[in-house]
Amino acid sequence: MTDPALESAKADARMMMRAERSALEPGDASLKLIENFPLELARLSPVAGYWPVGGEIDGRPLLAALAKAGRTVALPRMENRTGPARFLAWRGTEPLTADAFGVPSPPANGADLSPRLFLVPLLAFDRRGGRLGQGGGHYDRIISLYRAHGAIAAGLAYAEQEMDAVPTGPHDAHLDWIITPKEAIRCRVEGLRGRG
């Protein structure tokens, strides 16, 4: 069951933040993510990234830097629009094919990985780790599932995507870190860790 007031607040925030994000000029933002990436996260492997769509900040240079440093990199592949994502090894050179959402993904016959670090796209974030995504709940489920096995979730975003408080409910997974072109934020999630 959903809370109509919460869903309305999320819809309003999504509309506002999509407009905010579409007005941004990427410039060297992708390279700044590398500069601000915490060493304690850079030691983790495998690392799951994402293929940027719809104005999401481009984390591919960060993934390339992590791969060059010897980390195993994966990208998600959605086999259908409701099922779980598979995380498949990606070295940056293999041809990609469209998944169920049309997003470039490693071929379905690739090697499945169990990432220890997830680099997550978002529309908005707050410093407590609140994350507003596209609304499908895919990353909420992914983060909750893998966090139970010790994985860490780090959102990649432009600094301008920050909100004072992201509208969240009990099924929304919070982030451990936010990495922006301006800083790395270790999220304060007092009392929320058990909520996924």
N, CA and C of each residue as an Amber inpcrd file, in Angstrom:
protein
   588
   0.8440000  -1.1710000   0.0000000   0.0000000   0.0000000   0.0000000
   0.8970000   1.2440000   0.0000000   0.5040000   2.2350000  -0.7500000
   1.3040000   3.4560000  -0.8230000   0.5800000   4.5960000  -0.1320000
   1.3700000   5.5470000   0.3100000   0.8580000   6.7480000   0.9560000
   0.6600000   7.8060000  -0.1320000  -0.6000000   8.2170000  -0.3870000
  -0.8420000   9.1830000  -1.4710000  -0.0830000  10.4980000  -1.2980000
   0.0370000  10.9790000  -0.0650000   0.7540000  12.2410000   0.1630000
   2.2380000  12.0850000  -0.1660000   2.8170000  10.9400000   0.2200000
   4.2270000  10.6890000  -0.0810000   4.4330000  10.5720000  -1.5830000
   3.5610000   9.8350000  -2.2590000   3.7000000   9.6780000  -3.7120000
   3.5570000  11.0140000  -4.4340000   2.6690000  11.8700000  -3.9400000
   2.5050000  13.2050000  -4.5260000   3.7630000  14.0480000  -4.3120000
   4.3360000  13.9780000  -3.1050000   5.5620000  14.7320000  -2.8170000
   6.7090000  14.2410000  -3.6990000   6.7980000  12.9350000  -3.8970000
   7.8410000  12.3910000  -4.7620000   7.6490000  12.8340000  -6.2070000
   6.4050000  12.8140000  -6.6960000   6.1270000  13.2260000  -8.0710000
   6.5110000  14.6900000  -8.2830000   6.1710000  15.5390000  -7.3170000
   6.5360000  16.9620000  -7.4100000   8.0530000  17.1350000  -7.4170000
   8.7330000  16.4050000  -6.5200000  10.1950000  16.5040000  -6.4400000
  10.8390000  16.0030000  -7.7350000  10.3170000  14.9130000  -8.2870000
  10.8760000  14.3950000  -9.5450000  10.7540000  15.4250000 -10.6720000
   9.5860000  16.0390000 -10.7690000   9.3770000  17.0310000 -11.8250000
  10.3600000  18.2030000 -11.6500000  10.4910000  18.6820000 -10.4280000
  11.3870000  19.8100000 -10.1580000  12.8470000  19.4300000 -10.4360000
  13.2640000  18.2520000  -9.9880000  14.6610000  17.8710000 -10.1200000
  15.0220000  17.4560000 -11.5500000  14.0650000  16.9400000 -12.3110000
  14.3440000  16.6650000 -13.7350000  14.6240000  17.9790000 -14.4640000
  13.8290000  18.9950000 -14.1560000  14.0440000  20.3070000 -14.7720000
  15.3870000  20.8830000 -14.3430000  15.7150000  20.7430000 -13.0660000
  16.9990000  21.2310000 -12.5460000  18.1600000  20.5330000 -13.2430000
  18.0640000  19.2140000 -13.3420000  19.1590000  18.4470000 -13.9350000
  19.3120000  18.7410000 -15.4220000  18.2060000  18.9220000 -16.1260000
  18.2960000  19.1690000 -17.5740000  18.9220000  20.5300000 -17.8740000
  18.9120000  21.4470000 -16.9100000  19.4970000  22.7640000 -17.1130000
  21.0050000  22.7950000 -16.8350000  21.5460000  21.7090000 -16.3010000
  22.9630000  21.6770000 -15.9360000  23.8560000  21.4590000 -17.1480000
  25.0080000  22.0880000 -17.1240000  26.0410000  21.8550000 -18.1300000
  27.0650000  20.9030000 -17.5250000  27.2560000  19.7160000 -18.1180000
  28.1470000  18.7250000 -17.5000000  29.5910000  19.1900000 -17.3300000
  30.1330000  19.9230000 -18.3090000  31.5220000  20.3630000 -18.2060000
  32.4430000  19.1960000 -17.8740000  33.2970000  19.3860000 -16.8550000
  34.2350000  18.3320000 -16.4540000  33.7490000  17.5760000 -15.2200000
  32.4230000  17.5450000 -15.0200000  31.8470000  16.9130000 -13.8290000
  32.2800000  15.4620000 -13.6800000  32.3380000  14.7150000 -14.7730000
  32.7110000  13.2960000 -14.6980000  34.1260000  13.1170000 -14.1640000
  35.0320000  13.9930000 -14.5640000  36.4100000  13.9040000 -14.0800000
  36.5150000  14.3150000 -12.6250000  35.6890000  15.2620000 -12.2110000
  35.6790000  15.7020000 -10.8030000  35.2010000  14.5820000  -9.8810000
  34.3300000  13.6960000 -10.3800000  33.9190000  12.5520000  -9.5670000
  35.1320000  11.7100000  -9.1850000  36.0600000  11.5450000 -10.1190000
  37.2690000  10.7640000  -9.8570000  38.0990000  11.4470000  -8.7710000
  38.2670000  12.7590000  -8.8700000  39.0580000  13.5100000  -7.8940000
  38.4830000  13.3950000  -6.4880000  37.1690000  13.3340000  -6.3740000
  36.5170000  13.3200000  -5.0630000  36.2080000  11.9200000  -4.5390000
  36.5640000  10.8960000  -5.2890000  36.1830000   9.5480000  -4.9120000
  37.0040000   9.0770000  -3.7070000  36.3420000   8.6600000  -2.6210000
  37.0630000   8.2670000  -1.3970000  37.9110000   7.0030000  -1.5960000
  39.1000000   7.0200000  -1.0290000  40.0160000   5.8890000  -1.1420000
  39.4000000   4.6220000  -0.5620000  38.6540000   4.7460000   0.5330000
  38.0680000   3.5380000   1.1320000  37.0650000   2.8660000   0.1980000
  36.4140000   3.6350000  -0.6800000  35.5160000   3.0470000  -1.6660000
  36.2990000   2.4950000  -2.8560000  37.3810000   3.1690000  -3.1940000
  38.1870000   2.7520000  -4.3470000  38.8380000   1.3920000  -4.1280000
  38.8820000   0.9290000  -2.8960000  39.4840000  -0.3770000  -2.6030000
  38.5080000  -1.5300000  -2.8270000  37.2250000  -1.2360000  -2.9770000
  36.2020000  -2.2820000  -3.0720000  36.0840000  -2.8250000  -4.4970000
  35.7750000  -4.1030000  -4.5940000  35.5950000  -4.7590000  -5.8840000
  34.8140000  -6.0500000  -5.6530000  33.9510000  -6.4000000  -6.5850000
  33.5550000  -5.7220000  -7.8190000  32.7370000  -4.4420000  -7.5580000
  32.7670000  -3.5720000  -8.5550000  32.0400000  -2.3020000  -8.5190000
  30.9780000  -2.3150000  -9.6150000  29.7390000  -2.0470000  -9.2390000
  28.6520000  -1.9490000 -10.2240000  28.4140000  -0.4850000 -10.5470000
  28.4600000  -0.1640000 -11.8090000  28.1470000   1.1910000 -12.2550000
  26.8350000   1.1920000 -13.0100000  26.6520000   2.1720000 -13.8730000
  25.4310000   2.2730000 -14.6800000  25.7750000   3.0100000 -15.9630000
  24.9620000   2.8030000 -16.9840000  25.0980000   3.5400000 -18.2410000
  24.2040000   4.7690000 -18.1170000  24.7540000   5.9880000 -18.2310000
  23.9500000   7.1870000 -17.9880000  22.8740000   7.4090000 -19.0610000
  21.6750000   7.7060000 -18.6000000  20.5570000   8.0350000 -19.4850000
  19.8210000   9.2460000 -18.9200000  19.1640000   9.9940000 -19.7770000
  18.2940000  11.0780000 -19.3400000  18.9510000  12.1710000 -18.5260000
  20.2100000  12.4790000 -18.7940000  20.8690000  13.5640000 -18.0860000
  21.5780000  13.1440000 -16.8060000  21.6310000  11.8250000 -16.5230000
  22.3520000  11.3690000 -15.3350000  23.8330000  11.7000000 -15.4730000
  24.4750000  12.0050000 -14.3560000  25.9070000  12.2860000 -14.3970000
  26.6350000  11.0420000 -14.9070000  27.6440000  11.2620000 -15.7180000
  28.3490000  10.1660000 -16.3840000  29.4480000   9.6190000 -15.4750000
  29.2250000   8.4270000 -14.9390000  30.2090000   7.7840000 -14.0810000
  31.1690000   6.8770000 -14.8330000  31.0600000   6.8160000 -16.1650000
  31.9150000   5.8970000 -16.9190000  33.4110000   6.2140000 -16.7930000
  33.8400000   7.4850000 -16.7750000  35.2720000   7.7250000 -16.5390000
  35.7340000   7.2120000 -15.1680000  34.8880000   7.3300000 -14.1620000
  35.2140000   6.7850000 -12.8410000  35.3440000   5.2680000 -12.9090000
  34.4130000   4.6130000 -13.5950000  34.5080000   3.1630000 -13.7630000
  35.8060000   2.7770000 -14.4770000  36.1690000   3.5350000 -15.5010000
  37.4100000   3.2460000 -16.2330000  38.6220000   3.4010000 -15.3270000
  38.6170000   4.4350000 -14.4740000  39.7300000   4.6390000 -13.5400000
  39.8070000   3.4970000 -12.5340000  38.6640000   3.0360000 -12.0460000
  38.6490000   1.9200000 -11.0980000  39.1380000   0.6350000 -11.7730000
  38.7240000   0.4150000 -13.0250000  39.1840000  -0.7650000 -13.7610000
  40.6950000  -0.7050000 -13.9740000  41.2010000   0.4810000 -14.3080000
  42.6410000   0.6430000 -14.5160000  43.4130000   0.3610000 -13.2270000
  42.7740000   0.6280000 -12.0810000  43.3990000   0.3670000 -10.7780000
  43.2380000  -1.0940000 -10.3460000  42.6670000  -1.9170000 -11.2250000
  42.5740000  -3.3430000 -10.9470000  41.2450000  -3.8180000 -10.3860000
  40.2570000  -2.9280000 -10.3060000  38.9520000  -3.3450000  -9.7960000
  38.1430000  -3.9880000 -10.9140000  37.3120000  -4.9530000 -10.5520000
  36.3960000  -5.5750000 -11.5010000  35.1530000  -4.7070000 -11.5770000
  34.7270000  -4.4040000 -12.7950000  33.5960000  -3.4970000 -13.0210000
  32.4350000  -4.2680000 -13.6410000  31.2290000  -3.9040000 -13.2240000
  30.0100000  -4.5230000 -13.7600000  29.0100000  -3.4400000 -14.1400000
  28.1390000  -3.7950000 -15.0700000  26.9870000  -2.9650000 -15.4120000
  25.7260000  -3.8110000 -15.2170000  24.5950000  -3.1550000 -14.9090000
  23.3570000  -3.9180000 -14.7440000  22.7380000  -4.2800000 -16.0880000
  21.9910000  -5.3690000 -16.0720000  21.1880000  -5.7630000 -17.2220000
  19.8380000  -6.2120000 -16.6930000  18.7840000  -5.5500000 -17.1580000
  17.4210000  -5.9330000 -16.7970000  16.8880000  -6.8360000 -17.9030000
  16.6310000  -8.1000000 -17.5570000  16.1220000  -9.0540000 -18.5450000
  14.6530000  -8.8010000 -18.8600000  13.9110000  -8.2770000 -17.8700000
  12.5300000  -7.8580000 -18.0980000  12.2750000  -6.6340000 -17.2290000
  11.1410000  -5.9920000 -17.4200000  10.9050000  -4.6950000 -16.7730000
  10.5570000  -4.8020000 -15.2910000  10.3050000  -6.0090000 -14.7890000
   9.9360000  -6.1450000 -13.3800000  10.9170000  -6.9910000 -12.5770000
  11.6910000  -7.8110000 -13.2470000  12.5800000  -8.7300000 -12.5500000
  13.8100000  -8.0460000 -11.9860000  14.6170000  -8.8200000 -11.2760000
  15.8390000  -8.2580000 -10.7030000  16.8910000  -8.0020000 -11.7820000
  17.7940000  -7.0940000 -11.4790000  18.9110000  -6.8270000 -12.3860000
  19.9860000  -7.8810000 -12.1890000  20.6320000  -8.2080000 -13.2740000
  21.8570000  -9.0090000 -13.2160000  23.0120000  -8.0270000 -13.3550000
  24.1070000  -8.2870000 -12.6560000  25.2870000  -7.4410000 -12.7730000
  26.3610000  -8.2510000 -13.4780000  26.6990000  -7.7800000 -14.6820000
  27.5750000  -8.5190000 -15.5760000  28.9020000  -7.7900000 -15.7520000
  29.9700000  -8.5610000 -15.7640000  31.3080000  -8.0020000 -15.9290000
  31.3790000  -7.1690000 -17.2070000  32.0840000  -6.0360000 -17.1100000
  32.2570000  -5.1500000 -18.2690000  33.6570000  -4.5630000 -18.2160000
  34.4100000  -4.7970000 -19.2620000  35.7840000  -4.2930000 -19.3180000
  35.8760000  -2.9830000 -20.1030000  34.7660000  -2.5330000 -20.6410000
  34.7630000  -1.2620000 -21.3550000  34.9880000  -1.3870000 -22.8430000
  35.2600000  -2.6020000 -23.3030000  35.5530000  -2.7760000 -24.7280000
  34.5210000  -3.6430000 -25.4330000  33.7540000  -4.4320000 -24.6570000
  32.7820000  -5.3230000 -25.2840000  31.6120000  -4.5300000 -25.8650000
  31.0490000  -5.0250000 -26.9700000  29.8450000  -4.3690000 -27.4930000
  28.6870000  -4.5750000 -26.5140000  27.8770000  -3.5550000 -26.3650000
  26.7290000  -3.6110000 -25.4770000  25.4570000  -3.8290000 -26.2850000
  24.4500000  -4.3930000 -25.6410000  23.1470000  -4.5790000 -26.2750000
  22.0780000  -3.9890000 -25.3660000  20.9390000  -3.6610000 -25.9290000
  19.8720000  -3.0390000 -25.1480000  19.2190000  -4.0610000 -24.2210000
  18.9630000  -3.6270000 -22.9780000  18.2330000  -4.4980000 -22.0510000
  16.7390000  -4.2310000 -22.1880000  15.9310000  -4.7020000 -21.2410000
  14.4720000  -4.5650000 -21.3310000  14.0090000  -3.1130000 -21.3450000
  14.8370000  -2.1960000 -20.8380000  14.4950000  -0.7760000 -20.8360000
  15.1670000  -0.0330000 -21.9880000  15.9090000  -0.7460000 -22.8240000
  16.6080000  -0.1000000 -23.9270000  17.9400000   0.5060000 -23.5230000
  18.4090000   0.2190000 -22.2980000  19.6690000   0.7670000 -21.8020000
  20.8270000  -0.1280000 -22.2630000  21.9080000   0.4600000 -22.7880000
  23.0570000  -0.3550000 -23.1850000  23.5840000  -1.1670000 -21.9940000
  23.7400000  -2.4650000 -22.2110000  24.1310000  -3.3970000 -21.1500000
  25.0310000  -4.4730000 -21.7210000  25.8380000  -5.1040000 -20.8590000
  26.6430000  -6.2250000 -21.3470000  25.7420000  -7.3380000 -21.8740000
  26.2330000  -8.1370000 -22.7900000  25.4300000  -9.2410000 -23.3310000
  24.9650000 -10.1890000 -22.2220000  23.8070000 -10.7740000 -22.4230000
  23.1990000 -11.6460000 -21.4140000  24.0450000 -12.8560000 -21.0750000
  24.9780000 -13.2380000 -21.9420000  25.8120000 -14.4020000 -21.6660000
  27.0790000 -14.0500000 -20.9030000  27.1620000 -12.7990000 -20.3990000
  28.3330000 -12.3610000 -19.6370000  28.4020000 -13.0020000 -18.2610000
  29.5220000 -12.8000000 -17.5820000  29.7440000 -13.3700000 -16.2520000
  28.9980000 -12.5630000 -15.1870000  28.1690000 -13.2460000 -14.3950000
  27.4480000 -12.5970000 -13.2910000  28.4110000 -12.3080000 -12.1410000
  28.2550000 -11.1320000 -11.5360000  29.0720000 -10.7340000 -10.3930000
  28.1770000 -10.3580000  -9.2220000  28.7480000 -10.3640000  -8.0320000
  28.0570000  -9.9090000  -6.8280000  28.8110000  -8.6880000  -6.3030000
  28.4230000  -7.4880000  -6.7370000  29.1860000  -6.2790000  -6.3930000
  29.2280000  -5.9900000  -4.8920000  30.3440000  -5.4160000  -4.4700000
  30.5080000  -4.9350000  -3.0930000  30.2420000  -3.4380000  -3.0070000
  30.3340000  -2.7420000  -4.1500000  30.0740000  -1.3110000  -4.2050000
  29.1460000  -1.0410000  -5.3810000  28.0920000  -0.2830000  -5.1160000
  27.1520000   0.1250000  -6.1540000  27.2570000   1.6270000  -6.3520000
  27.5300000   2.0490000  -7.5790000  27.4850000   3.4600000  -7.9650000
  26.1170000   3.6680000  -8.5890000  25.3130000   4.5200000  -7.9630000
  23.8830000   4.5740000  -8.2320000  23.4840000   5.9270000  -8.8270000
  22.6920000   5.9240000  -9.9040000  22.1720000   7.1800000 -10.4450000
  20.9950000   7.6680000  -9.5910000  20.6650000   8.9410000  -9.7350000
  19.5550000   9.4910000  -8.9520000  19.0800000  10.8070000  -9.5410000
  17.8950000  11.2060000  -9.0980000  17.3680000  12.5300000  -9.4440000
  17.6660000  13.5490000  -8.3500000  17.6160000  13.1000000  -7.0870000
  17.8630000  14.0050000  -5.9650000  18.4020000  13.2120000  -4.7910000
  19.1210000  13.9180000  -3.9100000  19.6610000  13.3030000  -2.6980000
  19.6110000  14.3030000  -1.5530000  19.7110000  13.7740000  -0.3310000
  19.9450000  14.6330000   0.8250000  21.1080000  14.0560000   1.6130000
  21.6060000  14.7940000   2.5810000  22.8160000  14.4010000   3.3010000
  22.5940000  13.2610000   4.2870000  21.3790000  12.8670000   4.5020000
  21.1090000  11.6890000   5.3360000  21.1070000  10.4210000   4.4930000
  21.3230000  10.5540000   3.1860000  21.3480000   9.3880000   2.3180000
  20.0390000   9.1410000   1.5980000  19.0800000  10.0470000   1.7640000
  17.8320000   9.9300000   1.0270000  18.1030000  10.0390000  -0.4670000
  17.4490000   9.1870000  -1.2350000  17.6510000   9.1540000  -2.6860000
  16.2970000   9.1390000  -3.3790000  16.1500000  10.0010000  -4.3630000
  14.9680000  10.0040000  -5.2100000  15.3900000   9.4920000  -6.5810000
  14.8190000   8.3490000  -6.9740000  15.1310000   7.7700000  -8.2730000
  14.0090000   8.0440000  -9.2610000  13.9580000   7.2440000 -10.3190000
  12.9620000   7.4370000 -11.3700000  11.5660000   6.9650000 -10.9660000
  11.4820000   6.1630000  -9.9190000  10.1600000   5.7570000  -9.4430000
   9.8260000   4.2880000  -9.6110000  10.7150000   3.5190000 -10.2190000
  10.4320000   2.1010000 -10.4060000  10.7930000   1.2310000  -9.2100000
  11.6100000   1.7500000  -8.2980000  12.0120000   0.9930000  -7.1250000
  13.1080000  -0.0250000  -7.3740000  13.6690000  -0.0570000  -8.5940000
  14.6790000  -1.0640000  -8.9240000  15.9050000  -0.9480000  -8.0190000
  16.4420000   0.2700000  -7.8770000  17.6410000   0.4290000  -7.0510000
  17.3390000   0.2620000  -5.5670000  16.1280000   0.5870000  -5.1330000
  15.7710000   0.3290000  -3.7320000  15.8840000  -1.1670000  -3.4410000
  15.3610000  -1.9820000  -4.3350000  15.4210000  -3.4340000  -4.1390000
  16.8530000  -3.9560000  -4.2440000  17.6090000  -3.4420000  -5.2090000
  18.9980000  -3.8690000  -5.3880000  19.8210000  -3.5310000  -4.1510000
  19.7290000  -2.2780000  -3.7000000  20.5140000  -1.8560000  -2.5370000
  20.1470000  -2.6890000  -1.3110000  18.8630000  -2.8700000  -1.0730000
  18.4340000  -3.6450000   0.0960000  18.9410000  -5.0790000   0.0340000
  18.8490000  -5.6940000  -1.1280000  19.2890000  -7.0790000  -1.2880000
  20.7860000  -7.2180000  -1.0350000  21.5900000  -6.3990000  -1.6910000
  23.0360000  -6.5350000  -1.5950000  23.5870000  -5.9680000  -0.2890000
  22.9050000  -5.0020000   0.3100000  23.3590000  -4.4640000   1.5920000
  23.3140000  -5.5570000   2.6600000  22.3550000  -6.4580000   2.5440000
  22.2750000  -7.5730000   3.4950000  23.5320000  -8.4400000   3.4380000
  24.3050000  -8.3190000   2.3500000  25.5510000  -9.0720000   2.1960000
  26.7720000  -8.1610000   2.3260000  26.5720000  -6.9630000   2.8790000
  27.6880000  -6.0650000   3.1600000  28.0430000  -5.0590000   2.0910000
  27.2630000  -4.9660000   1.0270000  27.5840000  -4.0200000  -0.0460000
  27.3110000  -2.5820000   0.4020000  27.9810000  -1.6590000  -0.2560000
  27.8580000  -0.2220000   0.0090000  27.2550000   0.4400000  -1.2240000
  26.3640000   1.4120000  -0.9960000  25.7280000   2.1510000  -2.0910000
  26.1840000   3.6070000  -2.0640000  26.7290000   4.0600000  -3.1870000
  27.1870000   5.4410000  -3.3280000  26.4620000   6.0770000  -4.5050000
  25.7350000   7.1480000  -4.2560000  25.0540000   7.8650000  -5.3230000
  26.0150000   8.7860000  -6.0450000  25.8900000   8.8650000  -7.3580000
  26.6560000   9.8210000  -8.1620000  25.6940000  10.8980000  -8.6270000
  26.0650000  12.1530000  -8.4090000  25.1330000  13.2380000  -8.7160000
  25.8770000  14.5540000  -8.9040000  25.2030000  15.4900000  -9.5430000
  25.6540000  16.8740000  -9.5400000  25.3030000  17.4670000  -8.1790000
  26.1110000  18.3890000  -7.6910000  25.8410000  19.0150000  -6.3980000
  24.4730000  19.7000000  -6.3920000  24.0580000  20.1890000  -7.5450000
  22.7750000  20.8990000  -7.6540000  21.5680000  19.9850000  -7.4590000
  21.7880000  18.6840000  -7.3900000  20.6840000  17.7410000  -7.1830000
  20.3600000  17.5380000  -5.7000000  21.0600000  18.2460000  -4.8280000
  20.8110000  18.1120000  -3.3940000  19.5140000  18.8110000  -2.9910000
  18.7650000  18.1540000  -2.1330000  17.5670000  18.7240000  -1.5080000
  17.7940000  18.7380000   0.0080000  17.0830000  19.5990000   0.7140000
  17.1760000  19.5860000   2.1760000  16.7150000  18.2430000   2.7270000
  15.6080000  17.7450000   2.1920000  15.0740000  16.4460000   2.6300000
  14.3330000  15.8050000   1.4720000  14.8270000  14.6700000   1.0290000
  14.1650000  13.9160000  -0.0350000  12.9550000  13.2090000   0.5750000
  11.7880000  13.2710000  -0.0700000  10.6450000  12.5140000   0.4490000
  10.8990000  11.0120000   0.3080000  10.8850000  10.3050000   1.4280000
  11.1430000   8.8660000   1.4160000  10.1390000   8.1430000   2.3010000
   9.9490000   6.8800000   1.9760000   9.0710000   6.0120000   2.7470000
   9.8380000   4.8120000   3.2690000   9.1410000   3.8850000   3.9190000
   9.8100000   2.7440000   4.5500000  10.4810000   1.7760000   3.5810000
  10.1320000   1.7980000   2.3070000  10.7370000   0.8690000   1.3470000
  11.8330000   1.5210000   0.5110000  12.1310000   2.7800000   0.7940000
  13.1630000   3.4920000   0.0450000  14.5320000   3.2350000   0.6740000
  15.4570000   2.7020000  -0.1080000  16.8050000   2.4210000   0.3800000
  17.6230000   3.7070000   0.4370000  18.3190000   3.8860000   1.5310000
  19.1780000   5.0500000   1.7000000  20.5950000   4.7420000   1.2470000
  21.3160000   5.7910000   0.8940000  22.6830000   5.6660000   0.4000000
  23.6850000   5.8240000   1.5430000  24.8400000   5.1880000   1.3730000
  25.9250000   5.3210000   2.3390000  26.7950000   6.5370000   2.0310000
  26.9300000   6.8390000   0.7560000  27.7570000   7.9620000   0.2860000
  27.0500000   8.6550000  -0.8690000  27.4070000   9.9160000  -1.0660000
  27.0660000  10.6720000  -2.2820000  28.3860000  11.2510000  -2.7850000
  28.6560000  11.0580000  -4.0560000  29.8510000  11.6360000  -4.6750000
  29.3830000  12.6420000  -5.7120000  29.8280000  13.8840000  -5.5800000
  29.4940000  14.9340000  -6.5370000  30.7950000  15.5140000  -7.0960000
  30.7060000  16.3490000  -8.1170000  31.9160000  17.0090000  -8.6110000
  32.5390000  17.9600000  -7.5890000  31.8160000  18.2740000  -6.5030000
  32.3330000  19.2030000  -5.4940000  32.8470000  18.5220000  -4.2330000
  32.2900000  17.3350000  -3.8890000  32.6670000  16.7060000  -2.6240000
  32.1790000  15.2640000  -2.5540000  32.7140000  14.5610000  -1.5630000
  32.2190000  13.2340000  -1.1950000  31.5260000  13.3910000   0.1570000
  30.3130000  12.8980000   0.2580000  29.5030000  13.0590000   1.4730000
  29.2500000  11.6770000   2.0660000  29.7420000  11.4550000   3.2790000
  29.3790000  10.2410000   4.0120000  28.0310000  10.5400000   4.6500000
  27.0300000   9.7820000   4.2830000  25.6530000  10.1140000   4.6900000
  25.3940000   9.7890000   6.1520000  24.5990000  10.6400000   6.7550000
  24.1490000  10.4490000   8.1270000  22.7870000   9.7960000   8.0690000
  22.7270000   8.5540000   8.4630000  21.4700000   7.8040000   8.3270000
  21.0200000   7.2440000   9.6830000  21.1150000   8.0880000  10.7250000
  20.7380000   7.6390000  12.0620000  19.3360000   7.0410000  12.0530000
  19.2400000   5.8300000  12.5860000  17.9470000   5.1870000  12.7150000
  17.3640000   4.6530000  11.4240000  18.0990000   4.7960000  10.3180000
  17.5520000   4.3780000   9.0320000  18.2500000   3.1510000   8.4680000
  19.3780000   2.7530000   9.0340000  20.1710000   1.6820000   8.4220000
  19.3490000   0.4050000   8.2500000  18.5290000   0.0830000   9.2180000
  17.7510000  -1.1340000   9.1020000  16.6750000  -1.0740000   8.0440000
  16.3620000   0.1120000   7.5580000  15.3150000   0.2500000   6.5470000
  15.8170000  -0.0350000   5.1510000  17.0730000  -0.3380000   4.9950000
  17.5920000  -0.6990000   3.6800000  18.0280000   0.4610000   2.9230000
